[in-house]
Amino acid sequence: MNQFRLQNLSAAEASDILTAATDRSQLDFEKLSTALRLAGPQAAAFGISIQETSAVLAAFADLGFRGTQ
């Protein structure tokens, strides 16, 4: 989560973002955590938000991609 420099994001807001990604897809929290650890630094470097990154990872999960692919 630190890679997104979320100083102004509360724990509740972060939880809401992650919960939304897991509730609306085939992604579970463990897989989301792994995917964010792998893709997060690159997404943040390109200015992509954690909301957008989580949504894309959820879409990938629905398409059958795994966090390590």
Residue pairs with C-beta under 8 A, 6 or more apart in sequence:
1 14
1 36
1 40
1 50
3 40
3 41
3 43
3 44
4 40
4 43
4 44
4 49
4 50
4 53
5 44
6 14
6 50
9 50
14 50
17 50
17 51
17 54
18 29
18 32
18 54
20 54
21 27
21 32
21 54
21 55
21 57
21 58
22 28
22 29
22 32
22 58
24 58
25 58
25 59
25 61
25 62
26 61
26 62
27 35
27 57
27 58
27 61
27 62
31 61
31 66
31 67
32 54
32 57
32 58
32 67
34 67
34 68
35 57
35 60
35 61
35 67
36 50
36 53
36 54
36 57
38 67
38 68
39 53
39 57
40 50
40 53
43 52
43 53
44 53
57 67
